[in-house]
Amino acid sequence: MTNIKNLHKKARLLKKEIEQYQLNCNHKNSLIKTLENGDIRKVCDNCEKVLGYPSKSELDDWLSR
């Protein structure tokens, strides 16, 4: 069984890999998404980086679906 220190190390390495992937992404397509904490944000469709808050019209369109 893997000990907790190894799991934390793997998690840190994966977070760094995700950050690097997101830095290299051009964020061409975005979508509106509910995050784990319940907040609604605009995120990149490719790398899932949070890009900001949706505009009122984007939010209205998203809510009407």
Backbone atoms as SQL, in Angstrom:
CREATE TABLE atoms (id INTEGER PRIMARY KEY, chain TEXT, resi INTEGER, resn TEXT, atom TEXT, x REAL, y REAL, z REAL);
INSERT INTO atoms VALUES
  (1, 'A', 1, 'MET', 'N', 0.845, -1.191, 0.000),
  (2, 'A', 1, 'MET', 'CA', 0.000, 0.000, 0.000),
  (3, 'A', 1, 'MET', 'C', 0.885, 1.248, 0.000),
  (4, 'A', 2, 'THR', 'N', 0.468, 2.229, -0.776),
  (5, 'A', 2, 'THR', 'CA', 1.216, 3.472, -0.887),
  (6, 'A', 2, 'THR', 'C', 1.001, 4.316, 0.367),
  (7, 'A', 3, 'ASN', 'N', 2.104, 4.870, 0.883),
  (8, 'A', 3, 'ASN', 'CA', 1.929, 5.702, 2.071),
  (9, 'A', 3, 'ASN', 'C', 1.498, 7.116, 1.682),
  (10, 'A', 4, 'ILE', 'N', 1.017, 7.854, 2.635),
  (11, 'A', 4, 'ILE', 'CA', 0.429, 9.170, 2.405),
  (12, 'A', 4, 'ILE', 'C', 1.436, 10.166, 1.828),
  (13, 'A', 5, 'LYS', 'N', 2.716, 10.067, 2.213),
  (14, 'A', 5, 'LYS', 'CA', 3.724, 10.992, 1.687),
  (15, 'A', 5, 'LYS', 'C', 3.888, 10.795, 0.187),
  (16, 'A', 6, 'ASN', 'N', 3.880, 9.542, -0.260),
  (17, 'A', 6, 'ASN', 'CA', 3.994, 9.274, -1.693),
  (18, 'A', 6, 'ASN', 'C', 2.767, 9.796, -2.442),
  (19, 'A', 7, 'LEU', 'N', 1.600, 9.654, -1.854),
  (20, 'A', 7, 'LEU', 'CA', 0.388, 10.156, -2.494),
  (21, 'A', 7, 'LEU', 'C', 0.419, 11.675, -2.618),
  (22, 'A', 8, 'HIS', 'N', 0.864, 12.361, -1.566),
  (23, 'A', 8, 'HIS', 'CA', 0.975, 13.823, -1.636),
  (24, 'A', 8, 'HIS', 'C', 2.002, 14.240, -2.684),
  (25, 'A', 9, 'LYS', 'N', 3.085, 13.525, -2.782),
  (26, 'A', 9, 'LYS', 'CA', 4.108, 13.833, -3.784),
  (27, 'A', 9, 'LYS', 'C', 3.531, 13.682, -5.190),
  (28, 'A', 10, 'LYS', 'N', 2.800, 12.599, -5.424),
  (29, 'A', 10, 'LYS', 'CA', 2.169, 12.384, -6.733),
  (30, 'A', 10, 'LYS', 'C', 1.176, 13.494, -7.039),
  (31, 'A', 11, 'ALA', 'N', 0.411, 13.902, -6.035),
  (32, 'A', 11, 'ALA', 'CA', -0.576, 14.967, -6.227),
  (33, 'A', 11, 'ALA', 'C', 0.111, 16.276, -6.605),
  (34, 'A', 12, 'ARG', 'N', 1.213, 16.613, -5.926),
  (35, 'A', 12, 'ARG', 'CA', 1.955, 17.835, -6.247),
  (36, 'A', 12, 'ARG', 'C', 2.491, 17.787, -7.676),
  (37, 'A', 13, 'LEU', 'N', 3.017, 16.637, -8.081),
  (38, 'A', 13, 'LEU', 'CA', 3.547, 16.501, -9.437),
  (39, 'A', 13, 'LEU', 'C', 2.435, 16.637, -10.478),
  (40, 'A', 14, 'LEU', 'N', 1.288, 16.059, -10.199),
  (41, 'A', 14, 'LEU', 'CA', 0.157, 16.185, -11.119),
  (42, 'A', 14, 'LEU', 'C', -0.332, 17.622, -11.201),
  (43, 'A', 15, 'LYS', 'N', -0.376, 18.333, -10.088),
  (44, 'A', 15, 'LYS', 'CA', -0.784, 19.733, -10.097),
  (45, 'A', 15, 'LYS', 'C', 0.161, 20.566, -10.952),
  (46, 'A', 16, 'LYS', 'N', 1.472, 20.308, -10.833),
  (47, 'A', 16, 'LYS', 'CA', 2.449, 21.035, -11.653),
  (48, 'A', 16, 'LYS', 'C', 2.258, 20.723, -13.131),
  (49, 'A', 17, 'GLU', 'N', 1.978, 19.461, -13.436),
  (50, 'A', 17, 'GLU', 'CA', 1.753, 19.058, -14.826),
  (51, 'A', 17, 'GLU', 'C', 0.502, 19.742, -15.390),
  (52, 'A', 18, 'ILE', 'N', -0.546, 19.819, -14.594),
  (53, 'A', 18, 'ILE', 'CA', -1.767, 20.495, -15.019),
  (54, 'A', 18, 'ILE', 'C', -1.497, 21.987, -15.243),
  (55, 'A', 19, 'GLU', 'N', -0.772, 22.619, -14.327),
  (56, 'A', 19, 'GLU', 'CA', -0.443, 24.039, -14.475),
  (57, 'A', 19, 'GLU', 'C', 0.330, 24.286, -15.759),
  (58, 'A', 20, 'GLN', 'N', 1.289, 23.441, -16.071),
  (59, 'A', 20, 'GLN', 'CA', 2.082, 23.594, -17.287),
  (60, 'A', 20, 'GLN', 'C', 1.207, 23.418, -18.526),
  (61, 'A', 21, 'TYR', 'N', 0.333, 22.431, -18.490),
  (62, 'A', 21, 'TYR', 'CA', -0.589, 22.195, -19.607),
  (63, 'A', 21, 'TYR', 'C', -1.469, 23.425, -19.829),
  (64, 'A', 22, 'GLN', 'N', -1.984, 23.992, -18.738),
  (65, 'A', 22, 'GLN', 'CA', -2.848, 25.158, -18.844),
  (66, 'A', 22, 'GLN', 'C', -2.091, 26.386, -19.323),
  (67, 'A', 23, 'LEU', 'N', -0.825, 26.521, -18.943),
  (68, 'A', 23, 'LEU', 'CA', -0.019, 27.647, -19.421),
  (69, 'A', 23, 'LEU', 'C', 0.195, 27.588, -20.929),
  (70, 'A', 24, 'ASN', 'N', 0.305, 26.377, -21.463),
  (71, 'A', 24, 'ASN', 'CA', 0.555, 26.204, -22.886),
  (72, 'A', 24, 'ASN', 'C', -0.720, 26.189, -23.731),
  (73, 'A', 25, 'CYS', 'N', -1.873, 26.178, -23.095),
  (74, 'A', 25, 'CYS', 'CA', -3.147, 26.150, -23.805),
  (75, 'A', 25, 'CYS', 'C', -3.475, 27.548, -24.324),
  (76, 'A', 26, 'ASN', 'N', -4.112, 27.615, -25.501),
  (77, 'A', 26, 'ASN', 'CA', -4.480, 28.921, -26.061),
  (78, 'A', 26, 'ASN', 'C', -5.895, 29.359, -25.676),
  (79, 'A', 27, 'HIS', 'N', -6.636, 28.529, -24.971),
  (80, 'A', 27, 'HIS', 'CA', -7.971, 28.839, -24.453),
  (81, 'A', 27, 'HIS', 'C', -8.910, 29.377, -25.536),
  (82, 'A', 28, 'LYS', 'N', -8.941, 28.694, -26.688),
  (83, 'A', 28, 'LYS', 'CA', -9.781, 29.137, -27.805),
  (84, 'A', 28, 'LYS', 'C', -11.265, 29.030, -27.501),
  (85, 'A', 29, 'ASN', 'N', -11.678, 27.958, -26.847),
  (86, 'A', 29, 'ASN', 'CA', -13.097, 27.734, -26.584),
  (87, 'A', 29, 'ASN', 'C', -13.350, 27.716, -25.084),
  (88, 'A', 30, 'SER', 'N', -14.396, 28.426, -24.685),
  (89, 'A', 30, 'SER', 'CA', -14.742, 28.438, -23.271),
  (90, 'A', 30, 'SER', 'C', -16.187, 28.008, -23.095),
  (91, 'A', 31, 'LEU', 'N', -16.503, 27.623, -21.877),
  (92, 'A', 31, 'LEU', 'CA', -17.862, 27.256, -21.539),
  (93, 'A', 31, 'LEU', 'C', -18.148, 27.661, -20.111),
  (94, 'A', 32, 'ILE', 'N', -19.409, 27.674, -19.758),
  (95, 'A', 32, 'ILE', 'CA', -19.823, 28.017, -18.408),
  (96, 'A', 32, 'ILE', 'C', -19.969, 26.712, -17.637),
  (97, 'A', 33, 'LYS', 'N', -19.438, 26.693, -16.426),
  (98, 'A', 33, 'LYS', 'CA', -19.421, 25.456, -15.657),
  (99, 'A', 33, 'LYS', 'C', -19.589, 25.778, -14.169),
  (100, 'A', 34, 'THR', 'N', -20.243, 24.859, -13.464),
  (101, 'A', 34, 'THR', 'CA', -20.333, 24.974, -12.016),
  (102, 'A', 34, 'THR', 'C', -19.130, 24.266, -11.416),
  (103, 'A', 35, 'LEU', 'N', -18.358, 24.972, -10.602),
  (104, 'A', 35, 'LEU', 'CA', -17.177, 24.401, -9.970),
  (105, 'A', 35, 'LEU', 'C', -17.575, 23.553, -8.771),
  (106, 'A', 36, 'GLU', 'N', -16.621, 22.815, -8.228),
  (107, 'A', 36, 'GLU', 'CA', -16.879, 21.933, -7.088),
  (108, 'A', 36, 'GLU', 'C', -17.445, 22.676, -5.887),
  (109, 'A', 37, 'ASN', 'N', -17.046, 23.929, -5.713),
  (110, 'A', 37, 'ASN', 'CA', -17.522, 24.707, -4.568),
  (111, 'A', 37, 'ASN', 'C', -18.869, 25.378, -4.837),
  (112, 'A', 38, 'GLY', 'N', -19.448, 25.130, -6.010),
  (113, 'A', 38, 'GLY', 'CA', -20.759, 25.665, -6.350),
  (114, 'A', 38, 'GLY', 'C', -20.724, 26.971, -7.111),
  (115, 'A', 39, 'ASP', 'N', -19.557, 27.580, -7.278),
  (116, 'A', 39, 'ASP', 'CA', -19.435, 28.831, -8.027),
  (117, 'A', 39, 'ASP', 'C', -19.588, 28.557, -9.519),
  (118, 'A', 40, 'ILE', 'N', -20.137, 29.527, -10.233),
  (119, 'A', 40, 'ILE', 'CA', -20.300, 29.429, -11.683),
  (120, 'A', 40, 'ILE', 'C', -19.221, 30.287, -12.322),
  (121, 'A', 41, 'ARG', 'N', -18.434, 29.685, -13.201),
  (122, 'A', 41, 'ARG', 'CA', -17.316, 30.385, -13.844),
  (123, 'A', 41, 'ARG', 'C', -17.245, 30.026, -15.328),
  (124, 'A', 42, 'LYS', 'N', -16.528, 30.858, -16.064),
  (125, 'A', 42, 'LYS', 'CA', -16.190, 30.559, -17.448),
  (126, 'A', 42, 'LYS', 'C', -14.863, 29.803, -17.410),
  (127, 'A', 43, 'VAL', 'N', -14.805, 28.634, -18.063),
  (128, 'A', 43, 'VAL', 'CA', -13.595, 27.814, -18.066),
  (129, 'A', 43, 'VAL', 'C', -13.232, 27.439, -19.498),
  (130, 'A', 44, 'CYS', 'N', -11.961, 27.148, -19.696),
  (131, 'A', 44, 'CYS', 'CA', -11.483, 26.694, -20.988),
  (132, 'A', 44, 'CYS', 'C', -12.027, 25.289, -21.243),
  (133, 'A', 45, 'ASP', 'N', -12.552, 25.072, -22.428),
  (134, 'A', 45, 'ASP', 'CA', -13.122, 23.775, -22.784),
  (135, 'A', 45, 'ASP', 'C', -12.036, 22.714, -22.935),
  (136, 'A', 46, 'ASN', 'N', -10.823, 23.122, -23.227),
  (137, 'A', 46, 'ASN', 'CA', -9.733, 22.177, -23.460),
  (138, 'A', 46, 'ASN', 'C', -8.985, 21.807, -22.174),
  (139, 'A', 47, 'CYS', 'N', -8.573, 22.812, -21.406),
  (140, 'A', 47, 'CYS', 'CA', -7.714, 22.544, -20.242),
  (141, 'A', 47, 'CYS', 'C', -8.417, 22.757, -18.902),
  (142, 'A', 48, 'GLU', 'N', -9.642, 23.234, -18.924),
  (143, 'A', 48, 'GLU', 'CA', -10.455, 23.469, -17.732),
  (144, 'A', 48, 'GLU', 'C', -9.896, 24.530, -16.784),
  (145, 'A', 49, 'LYS', 'N', -9.077, 25.428, -17.307),
  (146, 'A', 49, 'LYS', 'CA', -8.585, 26.547, -16.497),
  (147, 'A', 49, 'LYS', 'C', -9.722, 27.547, -16.315),
  (148, 'A', 50, 'VAL', 'N', -9.881, 28.039, -15.099),
  (149, 'A', 50, 'VAL', 'CA', -10.899, 29.052, -14.834),
  (150, 'A', 50, 'VAL', 'C', -10.443, 30.354, -15.479),
  (151, 'A', 51, 'LEU', 'N', -11.296, 30.904, -16.359),
  (152, 'A', 51, 'LEU', 'CA', -10.942, 32.104, -17.106),
  (153, 'A', 51, 'LEU', 'C', -11.585, 33.358, -16.530),
  (154, 'A', 52, 'GLY', 'N', -12.588, 33.196, -15.716),
  (155, 'A', 52, 'GLY', 'CA', -13.231, 34.362, -15.119),
  (156, 'A', 52, 'GLY', 'C', -14.714, 34.121, -14.929),
  (157, 'A', 53, 'TYR', 'N', -15.413, 35.213, -14.734),
  (158, 'A', 53, 'TYR', 'CA', -16.855, 35.158, -14.539),
  (159, 'A', 53, 'TYR', 'C', -17.564, 35.318, -15.880),
  (160, 'A', 54, 'PRO', 'N', -18.673, 34.632, -16.069),
  (161, 'A', 54, 'PRO', 'CA', -19.436, 34.837, -17.303),
  (162, 'A', 54, 'PRO', 'C', -20.133, 36.196, -17.277),
  (163, 'A', 55, 'SER', 'N', -20.383, 36.725, -18.461),
  (164, 'A', 55, 'SER', 'CA', -21.147, 37.972, -18.553),
  (165, 'A', 55, 'SER', 'C', -22.601, 37.669, -18.204),
  (166, 'A', 56, 'LYS', 'N', -23.370, 38.716, -18.007),
  (167, 'A', 56, 'LYS', 'CA', -24.787, 38.539, -17.674),
  (168, 'A', 56, 'LYS', 'C', -25.496, 37.766, -18.779),
  (169, 'A', 57, 'SER', 'N', -25.242, 38.116, -20.036),
  (170, 'A', 57, 'SER', 'CA', -25.913, 37.428, -21.148),
  (171, 'A', 57, 'SER', 'C', -25.451, 35.969, -21.252),
  (172, 'A', 58, 'GLU', 'N', -24.166, 35.707, -21.033),
  (173, 'A', 58, 'GLU', 'CA', -23.677, 34.325, -21.052),
  (174, 'A', 58, 'GLU', 'C', -24.325, 33.508, -19.935),
  (175, 'A', 59, 'LEU', 'N', -24.445, 34.110, -18.780),
  (176, 'A', 59, 'LEU', 'CA', -25.059, 33.436, -17.648),
  (177, 'A', 59, 'LEU', 'C', -26.542, 33.176, -17.906),
  (178, 'A', 60, 'ASP', 'N', -27.236, 34.151, -18.453),
  (179, 'A', 60, 'ASP', 'CA', -28.655, 33.977, -18.786),
  (180, 'A', 60, 'ASP', 'C', -28.844, 32.854, -19.803),
  (181, 'A', 61, 'ASP', 'N', -27.995, 32.820, -20.850),
  (182, 'A', 61, 'ASP', 'CA', -28.069, 31.755, -21.852),
  (183, 'A', 61, 'ASP', 'C', -27.825, 30.379, -21.204),
  (184, 'A', 62, 'TRP', 'N', -26.834, 30.323, -20.341),
  (185, 'A', 62, 'TRP', 'CA', -26.474, 29.061, -19.672),
  (186, 'A', 62, 'TRP', 'C', -27.609, 28.580, -18.769),
  (187, 'A', 63, 'LEU', 'N', -28.216, 29.512, -18.057),
  (188, 'A', 63, 'LEU', 'CA', -29.311, 29.149, -17.144),
  (189, 'A', 63, 'LEU', 'C', -30.579, 28.722, -17.888),
  (190, 'A', 64, 'SER', 'N', -30.765, 29.206, -19.103),
  (191, 'A', 64, 'SER', 'CA', -31.975, 28.870, -19.863),
  (192, 'A', 64, 'SER', 'C', -31.896, 27.504, -20.534),
  (193, 'A', 65, 'ARG', 'N', -30.762, 26.840, -20.468),
  (194, 'A', 65, 'ARG', 'CA', -30.616, 25.522, -21.101),
  (195, 'A', 65, 'ARG', 'C', -31.244, 24.442, -20.285);
